[in-house]
Amino acid sequence: MKYYLIVGEASGDLHASHLMQSLKQQDSEAEFRFFGGDLMTAVGGTRVKHYSELAYMGFVPVLLHLPAILRNMKMCQEDILQWQPDAVILVDYPGFNLKIAEYLKKQRLISNSQKPQIYYYISPKIWAWKEYRIKNIKRDVDELFSILPFEVDFFEKKHHYPIHYVGNPTAQEVRDYLKVQSQEPRANGKKPVIALLAGSRKQEIKDNLPAMIDATRHLAGQYDIVLAGAPSIAPDYYEQFLDGSSVRLVVNETYPLLAQATAALVTSGTATLETCMFRVPQVVCYETPIPQVIAFLKKHFIKVKYISLVNLIADREVVPELVADTFSVENIRHHLEAILPGGEARQQMLEGYEEVHHRLGDSHAPDVAARKIYEILNHNNN
């Protein structure tokens, strides 16, 4: 069968590549075409456009690049109709992907067809923001695949929309990595590592990295401060922030870095969960524009208590979240020192991590999702 996948960032490329590998195991005749990245390309198929050409974040960047976004959307819509896949698999990236789903559903109604089936792998996080999108999902998405256990109650109990919880691919990816990578002992005299994970988009990096560097500057004599470069960001972009600091950059080595790290400063997102799975104590740092306004919105309008996946899964504060009015170099420094060896918060955080590991379970998400997708497609085609 023919599968068309759409991702908009590095984590989506990773998760989609593993789903593609699992689909190939289920379907020996699987064909792929996609908006994706290098990892998906390595699995096979035809890449129509790289996700780095799609990744715009925030109101102003989206507005400035709106013509390009609309061109990409139109290209994607036309390419899907021309290729006529059996299934379109949308991976996170809701601003773009929900528009694609809406368009395809309308085309199906016009043509009185059931193809392509529209599947959403890694459901949009509408429980945090823009909950009204549930109407679009119910109307336009045939099957929704969740990777976060608390989403089941949100979609099924609150909104009466049945979904498939398949396990968490990030958890499995880290477990798989740790199985095959030998952990060599640190050489005598080598400094322990503090990892900086400042986000996967330029705006996130610009907002968060300078404060992270300042908060660790006093520790440069004791620790090796290492920045994980995002796959979609050119290394020379980081030079403006690293100039004059002792921070060193590594590219495409986030897992090896976390495997050796003693502690980490992490921008909210998938990276917070990855850091937890590696059992590295962390401080979540996320600067926002107009922090007092964001703090007000967070208190009165935003639907969730936390911004990090670690705390959302645990349903309590396991890791400190410095966001909006609590984001400052002084606060980052204080919380970081508390999770370094000997710090008063380190052991308690590590114990909280075990609770998160337990809640996620040990399902191999791509395999579970691929089996279900193939089973549903076969049923619909017969």
LUMPA-344399 format. One record per residue (C-alpha): x, y, z. Coordinates in Angstrom, 1 decimal. Example, Ala and Ser with C-alpha at 12.3 -4.5 7.8 and 13.67 -1.06 7.14 Angstrom:
! residues 2
REC        X        Y        Z
REC     12.3     -4.5      7.8
REC     13.7     -1.1      7.1
! end
This chain:
! residues 382
REC        X        Y        Z
REC      0.0      0.0      0.0
REC      1.0      3.6     -0.4
REC      1.6      5.8      2.6
REC      2.1      9.6      2.6
REC      3.6     11.1      5.7
REC      3.9     14.7      6.8
REC      6.2     16.0      9.6
REC      7.3     19.5     10.5
REC     10.3     19.1     12.8
REC     13.2     16.9     13.9
REC     11.3     14.9     16.5
REC      8.6     14.1     13.9
REC     11.3     13.0     11.5
REC     12.7     10.6     14.1
REC      9.3      9.2     15.1
REC      8.0      8.9     11.5
REC     11.2      7.1     10.4
REC     10.6      4.4     13.0
REC      7.0      4.1     12.1
REC      8.0      3.7      8.4
REC     10.4      0.9      9.4
REC      7.6     -0.8     11.3
REC      5.1     -0.4      8.4
REC      7.7     -2.1      6.1
REC      7.7     -5.1      8.5
REC      3.9     -5.3      8.3
REC      3.5     -4.4      4.6
REC      6.1     -5.9      2.3
REC      4.8     -3.7     -0.6
REC      4.8     -0.4      1.4
REC      5.6      2.7     -0.7
REC      6.4      6.0      1.0
REC      6.2      9.6     -0.1
REC      6.7     12.4      2.4
REC      7.3     15.8      3.7
REC     10.1     14.9      6.1
REC     13.8     14.8      6.9
REC     17.0     12.8      6.6
REC     16.0     10.0      8.9
REC     12.8      9.3      6.8
REC     14.9      9.5      3.6
REC     17.2      6.9      4.9
REC     14.3      4.5      5.4
REC     13.3      4.9      1.7
REC     10.7      6.5     -0.5
REC     10.4      9.9     -2.1
REC     11.0     13.1     -0.1
REC      8.9     15.9     -1.6
REC     10.2     18.6      0.8
REC     12.5     18.8      3.9
REC     10.8     19.7      7.1
REC     13.3     22.5      7.7
REC     11.5     24.5      5.0
REC      8.3     24.2      7.1
REC      9.4     24.9     10.7
REC      8.2     28.4     11.6
REC      7.3     29.1     15.2
REC      5.4     32.0     16.8
REC      2.9     34.5     15.5
REC      5.4     36.9     13.9
REC      7.6     34.3     12.1
REC      4.5     32.6     10.7
REC      3.1     35.9      9.5
REC      6.3     36.8      7.8
REC      6.6     33.5      6.1
REC      2.9     33.1      5.4
REC      3.2     33.1      1.5
REC      5.8     30.3      1.7
REC      3.7     28.3      4.2
REC      0.6     28.6      1.9
REC      2.7     27.5     -1.1
REC      4.0     24.5      0.7
REC      0.5     23.6      1.8
REC     -0.9     23.9     -1.7
REC      2.0     21.8     -3.1
REC      1.4     19.1     -0.4
REC     -2.4     19.0     -1.2
REC     -1.8     18.7     -4.9
REC      1.0     16.1     -4.5
REC     -1.2     13.9     -2.3
REC     -4.1     14.0     -4.8
REC     -1.8     13.2     -7.7
REC     -0.1     10.3     -5.9
REC     -3.3      8.9     -4.5
REC     -2.1      7.1     -1.4
REC     -4.1      4.6      0.6
REC     -3.2      6.5      3.8
REC     -2.0      9.9      4.8
REC     -0.2      9.8      8.2
REC      0.1     13.2      9.9
REC      2.8     13.5     12.6
REC      2.2     16.2     15.2
REC      2.7     19.7     13.6
REC     -1.1     20.6     13.9
REC     -1.1     24.1     12.4
REC     -0.2     22.6      9.0
REC     -1.4     19.0      9.3
REC     -5.0     19.8     10.4
REC     -5.4     22.0      7.4
REC     -4.2     19.2      5.2
REC     -6.7     16.8      6.9
REC     -9.5     19.3      6.3
REC     -8.7     19.6      2.7
REC     -8.4     15.9      2.1
REC    -11.7     15.2      3.9
REC    -13.5     17.7      1.6
REC    -12.0     16.1     -1.4
REC    -13.2     12.7     -0.3
REC    -16.7     14.0      0.1
REC    -16.6     15.6     -3.4
REC    -15.4     12.4     -5.0
REC    -17.5     10.1     -2.8
REC    -14.3      8.1     -1.9
REC    -12.8      6.6      1.3
REC     -9.3      7.3      0.1
REC     -7.0      8.4      1.4
REC     -7.6      7.4      5.0
REC     -6.4     10.1      7.3
REC     -4.4      9.0     10.3
REC     -2.8     11.2     13.0
REC      0.3      9.7     14.7
REC      1.3     11.7     17.7
REC     -1.9     13.5     18.4
REC     -2.0     17.3     18.5
REC     -1.6     18.7     22.1
REC     -4.9     20.4     22.1
REC     -5.3     19.7     25.8
REC     -2.8     22.4     26.4
REC     -4.0     25.1     24.0
REC     -6.6     25.5     21.3
REC     -8.9     22.8     22.6
REC    -11.5     24.0     20.0
REC     -9.5     22.0     17.4
REC    -11.2     18.9     18.7
REC    -14.1     19.7     16.3
REC    -11.7     19.6     13.3
REC    -10.1     16.3     14.6
REC    -13.5     14.6     15.0
REC    -14.6     15.8     11.6
REC    -11.4     15.2      9.5
REC     -9.3     12.5     11.2
REC    -10.2      8.9     10.8
REC     -7.9      7.4     13.4
REC     -5.9      9.1     16.1
REC     -2.8      7.5     17.7
REC     -1.7      8.9     21.1
REC      1.7      8.5     22.7
REC      0.9     10.1     26.1
REC     -1.2      8.0     28.5
REC     -3.1     11.0     30.0
REC     -4.5     11.8     26.5
REC     -6.8      8.8     26.6
REC     -9.1     10.4     29.2
REC     -9.0     13.8     27.5
REC    -10.1     12.5     24.1
REC    -12.3      9.6     25.1
REC    -13.9     10.7     28.4
REC    -14.1     14.4     27.9
REC    -14.7     14.6     24.2
REC    -16.1     11.1     23.4
REC    -13.6     10.5     20.6
REC    -12.0      7.0     20.7
REC     -8.2      6.9     20.1
REC     -5.4      4.4     20.2
REC     -2.8      4.7     22.9
REC      0.3      2.9     21.4
REC      3.0      3.6     24.0
REC      5.6      6.3     23.9
REC      8.2      6.2     21.0
REC     10.6      8.6     22.8
REC     10.8      6.2     25.8
REC     11.4      3.3     23.5
REC     14.0      5.1     21.4
REC     16.0      5.9     24.5
REC     15.7      2.3     25.8
REC     16.8      1.0     22.4
REC     19.8      3.4     22.4
REC     20.9      2.3     25.9
REC     20.7     -1.3     25.0
REC     23.1     -1.1     22.1
REC     25.5      1.6     23.3
REC     28.2      0.6     25.8
REC     28.7      3.2     28.4
REC     32.5      3.6     28.6
REC     33.7      4.8     32.0
REC     34.8      8.5     32.1
REC     38.5      8.9     31.8
REC     40.4     10.0     34.9
REC     40.6     13.8     35.0
REC     37.8     14.4     32.5
REC     35.2     16.8     33.7
REC     31.6     15.7     34.3
REC     29.1     17.1     31.8
REC     26.3     19.6     32.0
REC     24.1     19.4     28.9
REC     22.3     22.4     27.3
REC     19.3     21.5     25.1
REC     18.0     24.9     23.9
REC     15.3     23.9     21.4
REC     15.1     22.9     17.8
REC     14.0     26.2     16.3
REC     16.0     29.4     15.9
REC     13.5     31.5     18.0
REC     13.7     29.1     20.9
REC     17.5     29.1     20.8
REC     17.6     32.9     20.6
REC     15.3     33.2     23.6
REC     16.8     30.5     25.9
REC     20.4     29.8     25.1
REC     22.0     33.1     26.3
REC     20.5     32.7     29.8
REC     21.5     29.0     29.9
REC     25.1     30.0     29.1
REC     25.1     32.8     31.7
REC     23.7     30.4     34.4
REC     26.4     27.9     33.9
REC     29.4     30.3     33.4
REC     30.5     30.0     37.0
REC     30.7     26.2     36.7
REC     33.0     26.1     33.7
REC     36.0     25.2     35.8
REC     34.3     22.1     37.3
REC     32.1     20.9     34.4
REC     32.2     20.5     30.7
REC     29.3     22.6     29.5
REC     28.1     21.1     26.2
REC     25.4     22.4     23.9
REC     23.3     19.9     21.8
REC     23.0     21.4     18.3
REC     19.6     20.7     16.7
REC     19.6     18.7     13.5
REC     17.7     21.4     11.5
REC     20.0     24.3     12.6
REC     23.3     25.1     10.9
REC     26.2     25.0     13.3
REC     27.3     28.5     12.5
REC     24.0     29.9     13.8
REC     25.2     29.1     17.3
REC     28.5     31.0     17.0
REC     26.8     34.4     18.0
REC     25.8     32.9     21.3
REC     28.9     30.8     22.1
REC     31.5     33.5     21.4
REC     33.4     34.3     24.6
REC     32.0     31.3     26.5
REC     33.5     28.0     27.3
REC     30.5     26.1     26.0
REC     31.3     23.6     23.2
REC     28.8     22.5     20.6
REC     28.1     19.0     19.4
REC     25.8     18.3     16.5
REC     23.5     15.3     16.0
REC     24.8     13.8     19.3
REC     22.0     14.5     21.7
REC     21.7     10.9     22.9
REC     25.4     10.4     23.4
REC     25.5     13.7     25.3
REC     22.6     12.8     27.6
REC     24.1      9.3     28.2
REC     27.2     11.0     29.8
REC     25.5     14.1     31.3
REC     25.4     14.8     35.1
REC     22.6     17.4     34.8
REC     20.9     19.4     32.0
REC     19.1     22.7     31.2
REC     16.3     21.9     28.8
REC     13.9     23.9     26.8
REC     10.4     22.4     27.1
REC      9.4     19.8     24.5
REC     10.3     16.2     23.7
REC     13.8     16.9     25.0
REC     12.4     17.1     28.6
REC     11.1     13.5     28.3
REC     14.3     12.3     26.6
REC     16.3     13.7     29.5
REC     14.1     12.0     32.0
REC     14.4      8.7     30.2
REC     18.2      9.0     30.4
REC     17.7      9.7     34.2
REC     19.5     13.0     33.9
REC     18.3     15.6     36.5
REC     17.1     18.7     34.7
REC     15.8     22.3     34.9
REC     13.2     23.2     32.3
REC     13.8     26.7     31.0
REC     11.4     28.5     28.6
REC     11.6     32.2     28.1
REC      8.4     33.9     26.7
REC      7.7     37.4     25.3
REC      5.8     39.7     27.7
REC      6.4     37.3     30.7
REC      3.8     38.9     33.0
REC      1.1     38.5     30.4
REC      2.0     34.9     29.8
REC      2.1     34.2     33.5
REC     -1.5     35.6     33.7
REC     -2.7     33.5     30.8
REC     -1.0     30.4     32.3
REC     -2.8     31.0     35.6
REC     -6.3     31.8     34.2
REC     -6.7     30.4     30.7
REC     -4.1     27.7     29.7
REC     -5.7     24.4     30.4
REC     -2.7     22.5     31.9
REC     -0.8     23.0     35.1
REC      2.6     22.2     33.5
REC      4.6     22.7     30.3
REC      7.0     19.8     30.5
REC      6.0     16.3     29.4
REC      7.7     14.9     32.6
REC      5.4     16.8     34.9
REC      2.3     16.2     32.7
REC      2.9     12.5     32.7
REC      3.6     12.4     36.5
REC      0.7     14.8     37.1
REC      2.9     16.6     39.6
REC      6.0     18.7     39.6
REC      9.0     16.4     39.3
REC     11.2     18.9     37.5
REC     11.2     22.7     38.0
REC      9.7     24.7     35.2
REC     11.1     28.2     34.8
REC      8.7     29.9     32.4
REC      7.3     33.4     31.9
REC      7.9     35.5     35.1
REC     10.0     32.8     36.8
REC     12.5     32.6     34.0
REC     15.8     34.3     35.0
REC     19.5     33.6     35.1
REC     19.4     33.7     38.9
REC     16.6     31.1     39.1
REC     18.2     28.8     36.5
REC     21.5     28.9     38.4
REC     19.7     28.2     41.8
REC     17.8     25.2     40.5
REC     20.7     23.8     38.6
REC     22.9     23.8     41.7
REC     20.2     22.0     43.5
REC     20.3     19.0     41.1
REC     24.1     18.7     40.8
REC     25.7     15.9     42.8
REC     25.2     16.7     46.5
REC     22.3     19.0     45.7
REC     19.2     18.8     47.9
REC     16.8     18.2     45.0
REC     18.8     15.6     43.0
REC     17.7     12.3     44.6
REC     14.0     13.3     44.8
REC     14.0     14.1     41.1
REC     15.5     10.8     40.2
REC     12.9      9.0     42.2
REC     10.2     11.0     40.4
REC     11.7      9.9     37.1
REC     11.0      6.2     38.0
REC      7.3      7.1     38.4
REC      7.3      8.5     34.8
REC      9.1      5.4     33.4
REC      6.4      3.2     35.0
REC      3.5      5.3     33.7
REC      4.8      5.2     30.1
REC      5.0      1.4     30.0
REC      7.2     -0.6     27.7
REC      5.1     -0.8     24.5
REC      7.0     -0.4     21.2
REC      4.9      2.4     19.9
REC      5.9      2.3     16.2
REC      5.2     -1.5     16.0
REC      1.8     -1.1     17.8
REC      0.8      1.8     15.6
REC      2.0      0.1     12.3
REC      0.0     -3.1     13.1
REC     -3.1     -1.1     13.8
REC     -2.8      1.1     10.7
REC     -2.2     -1.9      8.4
REC     -5.1     -3.8     10.1
REC     -7.5     -0.9      9.6
REC     -6.4     -0.3      6.0
REC     -6.9     -4.0      5.1
REC    -10.3     -4.0      6.8
REC    -11.4     -0.9      4.9
REC    -10.1     -2.2      1.6
REC    -11.9     -5.6      1.8
! end
